[in-house]
Structures are given as C-alpha cells and as structure tokens.
C-alpha cells in the first residue's frame, strides 16, 4: 500500500546535517524520485539549513518531510528573528564561486516558498512531483483534443461544432493568451535587465569571461542562421488551404521592421512610452541600457538590483500560474484545430517537429566541429551523453541540470572546477541555442501563415529580436512561450496563433532544451582546453564495463 499523507520529522544541526541529508536521499529514492530532483532537493536543503544555522547557531532547524499523494515536500523552520535565507542566496554575485548555485535557485524558484509564521522562519521545498506529470498530461490532452474535435464534427456537424468552438474553446484559449499577453512587457524587461546586468560584470572575470561570452555569442548567431536555413529548406512555402483559414489571410497589426524611421523610433521620447505602447523593440533596447547601467553601478545600487531580481521571480511565478492551465488550453486548442482545419494540420505539425529535429542535429554537428577545431575528439563527448540524460532525466529546463553538467564536466571530461562552474552557469543564462532555433522556425511558420512579408528588413528584425531574447530567456520552465509571444507581437501576429503549436510544444521543448544543455557542455570543454585546465587522459578514458 502506498504511503500517503506520511510525515517524518528531524531536528537538524551542523552535526546532524550529513545524516539528515542521507536519510532524505534514501527516502526520496525509496519513493522513485528522479535523480535530478533528489540532487536539487539535497542542494536546497543544505544551502537553506546552513543559512539558518549561521544566522542562529543555537537554534536547531526543524525538518519535516510530507508525502501527499505522490508529491513530496520538505519544510525547514526555526524559531529565530525574521530572516529569509532565500534572499541571501540570491545576493551572490557573478564573481562568487557559488554563483552557479544562485542560478539553480532561480531555475527552481517555483519549488521554494518562504513565510514568517507564528514567530518562525519557514521555507518549503517541493522535492517531488509525480514523474513527468505535466508532459504526460500535455500529450494526453493532445490526443484527447484531437479525438474530441473530430467526434464533435462527426456528431454535431461542422456548423454546430464551429459555433460551440467559438463560444467555449476559443474563449478559453483567448483568456489564456490574454493572460500571457499582459505579462509580456514586464517579464521580458525584467529578464533582459537581470541578464545584461550579470553580463556587465564579466569584466571582473578577465580572460575567462571574455572567452565564454565570445563562444556563446558565436553559437547563438550560428543557431539563428541554422534556424533560418532549416526553415527555408524544410518548412512548406505554401501552407494547406485549410490551415490558412485560421489566419484569415493577413496579420492583425502593423509589423516592426528595420529602417531609418524604425531605427530612430527605437529610442523612445520618454521612458514610460515603450511600456505604455507595448513596443517590444523599444522595451528590449531600454532593458539592455538599464541592465548595462546596473552592472556598472554594481554595489552602489544594490537595492534596485534586488528589486529587479525580485520582480523577475514575481513574473516568473505569474507565468507558472498561468501555465498551470496549459493542459486545458492544449485540449481546447487542439479540439479547435480539428474542428476548423481537421486532419490536414497533422502533417504540418509533423513537418515542424521534423524540421526542428534536423536543425538541432545540425547544431550537434557544429558542436562536434567546435571540439575538433580545439583538437578535442568528439567521440568521448557523445559517448558520455546517453548516460548523462539517463541520470538527469528528460530535458525540460536547462537551469535544473547544472549540478549534472558540472559533475560530468569535472569527473568525466576532466575540466577544472573553476572553468566548469563559471561556463556552465553562464551558459544556463545566455546560451539558448535550441531556443533560438525554435524561435526562428516558429517565426517563419507564422509569418507564412499570416502573410507577413519576409523581406530583408523583417528577417533582420526577427534575428535581432531572437538574439536579444535568447539572452533574457531564463533557464526556467515556460519562458520560451513568453519569448515567442513577444516575437509574434512584434511581427503583428496575434498571440492566439500559438494555439497551432501548443499541442506539440512539450515534444519540441525536449529538443530545444537538450540542445541548450549540449551547447553548454561543448563550450565548457573548448574553454577548458584553451585555458589549459582540462585533463585529456580523463576525457579520453573509456568507460569501465560493469562486472
């Protein structure tokens, strides 16, 4: 019989921390928790409890493990003065050797809650959710929506089904995309500002920071080129007539294109106008300037830095709250597609998935060439990756994979901890090659669907927007959806168009996230080699066969 509503309690001190960690690890393994989630939970437990104990050494931390219907939470609390350990951890700077852990905390922000309750500081860690629940649910809703739409057309007739779709399914989808729309401007602004502010401090890291930045910027540019090339080679130039009926033949708003007037217009007349007018290009440019200024000022303006980071976490939480309805929207959007388009949409979505797979495979070839140019054989690299993903689980958001990436780079690839901790953490922030490919492919698809002219100006506009957004595309769940929404807004395409690909987004997410992670690992190897901080013997050593 499954253990439900089970509660286990510990008193944790510096002396018992190791033992409590071991017992928690054993408990999570017993309940079939993914290795990635176990390592994240143990890291969060260690860092938060140490912060509590350093603040009040005489006060033990009470740890309570609760299992409710497959979801395991770990609650840490102590009776001390008002103290939020999560805020302290967020204050680690880019130059700190623990900075990579800050990114892990950001990536797992939705797993952490702090509250002051009854004179106690309480932090709750969501250690385990049912395995791949959201992905499985999304795929189930995709199948259910397909069946539901076809059955409704068969039973109700086309006209009645379309009337029901307009009143119910389209209403649900419109509410969802309106909710995303209201988050576009603040989410993009805060995310880009936070990223650029962090990059501005790379001058303190000297040669290593410069190498990492050049490497990641190069692969990002190549990913954008690969995206455009794959789109023009493999995506259909003319979409099925049934699919074209979704767009009514034209974009719904004026598009943003590069030109003399547009370049002048990138500089707003006042600082509030970009946000009021929802001008995406102006907002991104303003965010870049603000981020650079915050990076230069550094400690002099720490309060504002912390405010921007807190706002980023706030809007990411809002995005996650909206995204919780994604399975329902997947159901309604897919059913709506079947009612209005029918089965002809399936080959188009299949072709999109295949094109993204091809584009990601091309990026893998580029990573192999990147290694080869540095005199590193790519064979041991690719030989180690299957075991890496077996241990860490299916890719979903790259920030959560930092502990595994660091372990692989130091223990198997022989790269020094100094280079590994810096490059993998930086890559999880700005190296979103898979996301770049995805953004470009979807942009071209929707441009053709809504008859947006893909001239040189529009292509350059999309490329610049993707380049900037990839740096602000947080290494967390659902951020790619927000970024894609902002690109559509810039192109003059309604955000509701995302309903076309929403059903297959869970599948596409695995490929783009996997490419992000592999790009980080490849860059870490090349930079470690150039710095002379890579053990070639360890890297080339063949794995030991099990006895």
C-alpha positions in Angstrom: 0.0 0.0 0.0 1.3 3.4 -1.0 2.4 5.7 1.8 0.2 8.7 1.6 0.0 11.7 3.9 3.1 10.5 5.6 5.0 12.9 7.8 8.6 12.5 9.0 10.4 14.9 11.3 14.1 15.7 12.1 16.0 18.2 14.2 18.9 19.5 12.1 22.1 21.0 13.4 25.6 21.3 11.8 26.4 17.9 13.4 23.4 16.1 12.0 23.2 17.8 8.6 25.0 15.0 6.8 22.8 12.3 8.4 19.6 14.1 7.7 20.7 14.5 4.1 21.4 10.8 3.8 18.0 9.9 5.3 16.2 12.3 3.0 18.1 10.9 0.0 17.2 7.4 0.9 13.5 8.3 1.4 13.3 10.1 -2.0 15.0 7.1 -3.7 12.5 4.8 -2.0 9.7 6.8 -3.5 11.1 6.6 -7.0 12.2 10.3 -7.2 14.3 11.2 -10.2 18.0 11.6 -9.6 17.8 15.2 -10.8 15.1 16.1 -8.3 16.9 14.3 -5.5 20.2 16.2 -6.1 18.3 19.5 -6.4 16.4 18.8 -3.2 19.5 18.0 -1.3 21.3 21.1 -2.5 18.3 23.3 -1.5 18.2 21.6 1.9 21.9 22.1 2.5 22.1 25.7 1.5 19.0 26.8 3.3 19.7 24.9 6.5 23.3 26.3 6.6 22.0 29.8 6.2 19.5 29.2 9.1 22.2 27.8 11.3 24.8 30.5 10.6 22.2 33.1 11.5 21.3 31.4 14.8 23.7 28.6 15.6 22.0 27.8 18.9 18.6 27.1 17.3 18.1 23.7 15.6 16.3 23.6 12.2 13.2 21.5 12.3 12.8 19.5 9.1 9.5 17.9 8.2 9.1 15.6 5.1 5.5 15.3 3.9 4.2 12.9 1.3 0.8 13.7 -0.1 -0.4 11.5 -3.0 3.0 11.2 -4.6 4.0 14.9 -4.1 6.8 15.2 -1.5 7.6 18.4 0.2 10.4 19.3 2.7 9.7 22.1 5.2 12.5 23.7 7.1 11.8 26.1 10.0 13.5 27.7 13.0 12.4 29.9 15.8 14.6 33.0 15.3 14.5 36.6 14.3 12.9 37.4 10.9 15.3 36.0 8.3 14.8 34.9 4.7 17.6 32.6 3.6 16.4 32.5 0.0 17.0 36.3 -0.4 20.6 35.9 1.0 21.4 33.2 -1.5 20.1 35.4 -4.4 22.7 38.1 -3.4 25.7 36.0 -4.5 27.4 37.9 -7.3 28.6 36.6 -10.7 32.2 36.6 -9.4 31.3 34.3 -6.5 32.4 30.7 -6.7 28.8 29.8 -5.6 27.2 31.8 -8.3 26.1 28.7 -10.2 24.0 27.8 -7.2 22.2 31.1 -7.5 21.1 30.1 -11.0 19.9 26.7 -9.6 17.8 28.6 -7.1 16.3 30.8 -9.8 15.7 27.8 -12.0 13.8 26.1 -9.1 12.1 29.2 -7.8 8.7 27.6 -8.2 9.9 24.8 -5.8 10.6 27.3 -2.9 8.3 29.3 -0.7 9.2 31.4 2.3 6.9 32.6 5.0 7.1 34.1 8.6 4.6 32.0 10.6 4.0 32.1 14.3 7.4 33.5 15.1 9.2 31.0 12.9 11.0 31.3 9.6 9.6 28.7 7.3 10.9 27.5 3.9 9.0 24.9 1.9 10.8 22.8 -0.7 8.7 20.9 -3.3 11.0 17.9 -3.6 9.0 15.7 -5.9 6.1 15.7 -8.2 4.7 12.7 -10.0 7.2 11.8 -12.7 6.8 13.7 -16.0 3.3 14.5 -15.0 2.9 17.8 -17.0 4.5 16.3 -20.1 2.3 13.1 -20.0 -0.7 15.3 -19.3 0.0 17.5 -22.2 0.4 14.6 -24.6 -2.8 13.1 -23.2 -4.6 16.4 -23.8 -3.2 16.5 -27.3 -4.7 13.1 -28.1 -7.9 13.8 -26.3 -8.3 17.2 -28.1 -7.8 15.5 -31.5 -10.4 12.9 -30.8 -12.8 15.4 -29.2 -12.7 17.8 -32.2 -13.2 15.0 -34.8 -16.0 13.4 -32.8 -17.8 16.8 -32.4 -17.7 17.4 -36.2 -19.0 13.9 -36.9 -21.9 14.1 -34.3 -22.8 17.8 -34.3 -22.0 18.8 -37.9 -19.4 21.4 -39.0 -21.6 24.5 -38.4 -22.7 23.5 -34.9 -19.2 22.4 -33.9 -17.8 25.7 -35.1 -20.4 27.6 -33.1 -19.5 25.6 -29.9 -15.8 26.1 -30.6 -16.4 29.9 -30.8 -18.3 30.1 -27.6 -16.3 27.7 -25.5 -12.9 26.6 -26.9 -11.9 29.9 -28.4 -13.0 31.7 -25.2 -10.7 29.5 -23.0 -7.8 30.0 -25.4 -8.3 33.7 -25.7 -8.4 34.1 -21.9 -5.1 32.1 -21.7 -3.3 34.1 -24.3 -4.6 37.4 -22.9 -3.1 36.4 -19.5 0.2 35.7 -21.3 -0.1 39.0 -23.2 -0.3 41.1 -20.0 2.9 39.5 -18.8 4.9 40.1 -22.0 6.3 43.5 -21.3 7.3 43.2 -17.6 8.6 39.6 -18.0 10.8 40.5 -21.0 12.0 43.7 -19.4 13.0 42.2 -16.1 14.5 39.1 -17.6 16.7 41.0 -20.1 17.8 43.6 -17.4 18.8 40.8 -15.0 20.8 39.0 -17.7 22.6 42.1 -19.1 23.4 43.3 -15.5 25.1 40.0 -14.9 27.0 40.1 -18.2 28.2 43.6 -17.4 30.2 42.3 -14.5 32.1 39.8 -16.7 34.9 42.3 -17.0 35.8 41.3 -13.4 36.4 37.7 -14.6 39.1 38.7 -17.1 40.1 36.4 -20.0 37.8 33.5 -18.9 34.7 35.7 -19.1 35.7 37.1 -22.5 36.2 33.6 -23.9 32.9 32.3 -22.6 31.0 35.3 -23.9 32.5 35.1 -27.4 31.9 31.4 -27.5 28.3 31.6 -26.5 27.6 34.6 -28.8 29.1 32.7 -31.7 27.0 29.6 -31.2 23.9 31.8 -30.7 24.5 33.5 -34.1 25.0 30.1 -35.7 21.8 28.8 -34.2 19.9 31.7 -35.7 21.4 31.0 -39.1 20.7 27.3 -38.8 17.1 28.1 -37.9 16.6 30.3 -41.0 18.3 27.8 -43.2 16.2 24.9 -41.9 13.0 26.9 -42.2 13.6 27.8 -45.9 14.8 24.2 -46.8 12.3 22.1 -44.9 9.2 24.1 -43.9 6.5 24.3 -46.6 6.4 27.5 -48.5 2.7 27.2 -49.1 0.6 26.0 -46.2 -2.5 23.9 -46.7 -5.6 26.0 -47.6 -7.4 24.5 -44.6 -4.7 25.8 -42.3 -4.6 29.2 -43.9 -8.2 29.8 -42.9 -7.0 30.1 -39.3 -5.3 33.4 -40.1 -7.9 34.9 -42.3 -5.1 35.7 -44.7 -3.3 38.6 -43.0 -1.6 39.8 -39.9 -3.8 41.7 -37.4 -1.5 44.6 -36.7 1.4 46.6 -38.2 4.7 44.8 -38.1 8.0 46.2 -36.7 10.7 46.4 -39.4 14.2 47.8 -39.5 14.7 51.0 -41.5 15.7 54.6 -40.9 12.4 55.7 -39.3 12.3 52.5 -37.3 15.9 52.9 -36.1 15.1 56.4 -34.9 12.0 55.1 -33.3 14.0 52.6 -31.3 14.9 55.5 -28.9 11.6 56.4 -27.1 10.8 60.0 -26.4 10.2 59.2 -22.8 11.0 56.2 -20.5 7.3 55.2 -19.9 6.2 55.2 -23.6 7.7 51.8 -24.5 5.7 50.1 -21.7 2.5 52.0 -22.3 2.6 51.3 -26.1 3.8 47.7 -25.7 6.7 48.4 -28.2 8.7 45.3 -27.9 11.8 46.6 -29.6 11.9 49.7 -27.5 11.4 47.7 -24.3 14.3 45.3 -25.2 16.6 48.2 -26.0 15.6 50.0 -22.8 16.2 46.8 -20.9 19.7 46.5 -22.4 20.6 50.0 -21.4 19.2 49.6 -17.8 21.0 46.3 -17.4 24.3 47.7 -18.5 23.9 50.7 -16.1 23.0 48.3 -13.2 26.1 46.2 -14.0 28.3 49.3 -14.0 26.9 50.6 -10.7 27.1 47.2 -9.0 27.0 47.5 -5.2 26.2 51.2 -5.4 22.6 50.4 -6.4 22.1 47.0 -4.8 18.5 47.8 -3.7 17.4 48.3 -7.3 19.3 45.2 -8.4 17.5 43.2 -5.8 14.2 44.8 -6.8 14.6 43.8 -10.4 15.5 40.2 -9.5 12.5 40.0 -7.2 10.3 41.3 -10.0 11.7 38.7 -12.3 10.9 36.0 -9.8 7.4 37.5 -9.3 6.6 37.5 -13.0 8.0 34.0 -13.5 5.7 32.8 -10.7 2.8 34.5 -12.5 3.8 32.8 -15.8 3.9 29.4 -13.9 0.4 30.1 -12.5 -0.9 30.8 -16.0 1.0 27.9 -17.4 -0.8 25.6 -14.9 -3.8 25.9 -17.3 -1.8 24.8 -20.3 -3.1 21.2 -20.3 -6.7 22.6 -20.5 -5.7 25.0 -23.2 -3.9 22.2 -25.1 -7.2 20.3 -25.1 -9.3 23.2 -26.3 -6.7 24.5 -28.8 -6.3 21.0 -30.4 -10.0 20.4 -30.5 -10.5 23.8 -32.2 -7.8 22.8 -34.8 -9.6 19.6 -35.6 -13.0 21.5 -35.9 -11.7 24.3 -38.1 -8.9 22.5 -40.0 -9.1 18.8 -39.4 -6.5 16.2 -40.2 -4.6 18.3 -42.7 -2.9 20.1 -39.8 -1.2 17.0 -38.6 1.3 16.7 -41.4 2.2 20.4 -41.0 2.9 19.9 -37.2 4.8 16.7 -38.0 6.9 18.6 -40.5 7.6 21.3 -37.9 8.8 18.7 -35.4 11.0 17.0 -38.1 12.5 20.4 -39.1 13.4 21.2 -35.5 15.0 17.8 -35.1 17.1 18.4 -38.2 18.1 21.9 -37.1 19.1 20.5 -33.6 21.1 17.8 -35.3 22.9 20.4 -37.4 23.8 22.2 -34.2 25.2 18.9 -32.8 27.5 18.8 -35.9 28.5 22.4 -35.2 29.4 21.4 -31.6 31.4 18.5 -32.8 33.3 20.8 -35.2 33.8 23.2 -32.3 35.5 20.5 -30.4 37.5 19.3 -33.4 38.9 22.8 -34.0 40.3 22.8 -30.5 41.9 19.4 -31.1 39.3 17.5 -28.9 37.9 14.3 -30.3 34.0 14.5 -30.1 33.7 10.7 -29.7 34.1 10.6 -25.9 31.8 13.6 -25.6 28.9 12.0 -27.4 29.7 8.6 -25.7 29.1 10.2 -22.3 25.8 12.0 -23.1 23.4 9.0 -23.1 24.4 8.2 -19.5 24.1 11.9 -18.6 20.5 12.1 -19.8 19.6 8.7 -18.3 20.7 10.0 -14.9 19.3 13.5 -15.2 16.0 12.6 -16.9 14.3 14.1 -20.0 15.3 17.7 -20.8 12.7 20.3 -19.7 14.5 23.4 -18.4 18.3 23.7 -18.5 18.9 25.5 -15.2 17.9 22.4 -13.3 20.6 20.4 -15.0 23.5 22.5 -13.7 24.6 20.0 -11.0 24.7 17.2 -13.5 26.6 19.3 -16.1 29.2 20.3 -13.5 29.6 16.7 -12.4 30.0 15.4 -15.9 32.5 18.2 -16.9 34.7 17.7 -13.9 34.6 14.0 -13.3 34.3 12.6 -16.8 35.6 15.4 -19.1 38.4 16.5 -16.7 37.7 20.2 -16.9 38.7 22.2 -13.8 36.0 23.2 -11.3 36.9 26.9 -11.8 36.2 26.8 -15.5 33.2 24.4 -15.2 31.4 26.4 -12.5 31.7 29.6 -14.5 30.9 28.5 -18.0 28.1 26.1 -17.2 26.3 28.7 -15.0 26.8 31.4 -17.6 25.7 29.1 -20.4 22.5 28.3 -18.5 21.7 32.0 -18.5 22.6 33.2 -22.1 23.4 30.1 -24.2 19.9 29.1 -25.6 20.8 27.7 -29.0 17.9 25.3 -29.1 15.5 28.1 -28.1 17.0 30.3 -30.9 16.3 27.6 -33.5 12.7 27.1 -32.2 12.0 30.9 -32.2 13.2 31.3 -35.8 11.3 28.2 -37.1 8.1 29.3 -35.5 8.5 32.9 -36.6 8.9 31.8 -40.3 5.9 29.4 -40.0 3.6 32.1 -38.5 4.9 34.7 -41.0 3.8 32.4 -43.8 0.5 31.7 -42.1 -0.3 35.4 -41.7 1.2 36.6 -44.9 3.9 38.7 -43.2 6.4 39.8 -45.8 9.7 38.1 -45.1 11.9 40.7 -46.7 15.4 41.5 -45.6 14.1 44.0 -43.0 11.8 41.5 -41.4 14.4 38.8 -41.4 16.9 41.1 -39.7 14.3 42.2 -37.2 13.5 38.6 -36.3 17.2 37.8 -36.0 18.0 40.7 -33.7 14.9 40.1 -31.5 15.8 36.4 -31.2 19.4 37.2 -30.3 18.4 39.6 -27.5 15.6 37.4 -26.2 17.8 34.3 -26.1 20.0 36.1 -23.6 16.9 37.0 -21.5 15.2 33.7 -22.0 15.5 32.5 -18.4 16.7 28.9 -17.8 13.3 28.1 -16.4 10.1 26.5 -17.5 7.7 28.3 -19.8 9.9 31.3 -20.5 10.2 30.3 -24.2 6.4 30.6 -24.5 6.6 34.2 -23.3 9.5 35.0 -25.6 7.7 33.5 -28.6 4.6 35.6 -27.7 6.7 38.8 -27.7 8.1 37.9 -31.2 4.6 37.3 -32.6 3.5 40.7 -31.2 6.5 42.4 -32.9 5.6 40.7 -36.2 1.9 41.8 -35.9 0.7 38.3 -35.5 -2.0 37.6 -32.8 -0.7 35.6 -29.8 -3.6 33.3 -30.2 -1.7 31.9 -33.2 0.4 29.9 -30.7 -2.6 27.6 -30.4 -1.4 26.0 -33.6 1.7 24.6 -32.0 0.7 24.4 -28.4 -0.2 20.8 -28.5 3.2 19.7 -29.7 5.2 22.2 -27.6 6.0 19.6 -24.9 7.7 17.5 -27.6 9.6 20.5 -29.1 10.7 21.6 -25.6 12.7 18.4 -25.2 14.7 19.1 -28.3 15.4 22.8 -27.7 16.3 22.2 -24.0 18.6 19.3 -24.9 20.4 21.4 -27.5 20.8 24.2 -24.9 22.5 21.7 -22.5 24.7 20.1 -25.0 25.9 23.5 -26.2 26.9 24.4 -22.7 28.8 21.2 -22.2 30.6 21.6 -25.6 31.6 25.2 -24.8 32.9 24.2 -21.3 35.2 21.6 -22.9 36.6 24.0 -25.5 37.2 26.8 -23.0 38.7 24.4 -20.5 41.1 23.2 -23.3 42.1 26.7 -24.3 42.7 27.6 -20.6 44.9 24.6 -20.1 42.6 23.3 -17.4 41.4 20.0 -19.0 42.7 16.5 -18.2 43.0 14.9 -21.6 43.6 11.4 -20.2 40.5 11.5 -18.1 38.5 12.8 -21.1 39.7 10.1 -23.4 39.4 7.3 -20.9 36.9 4.6 -22.0 34.1 3.9 -19.6 34.6 0.8 -17.4 32.4 -2.1 -18.2 30.2 -3.4 -15.5 31.4 -6.6 -14.0 
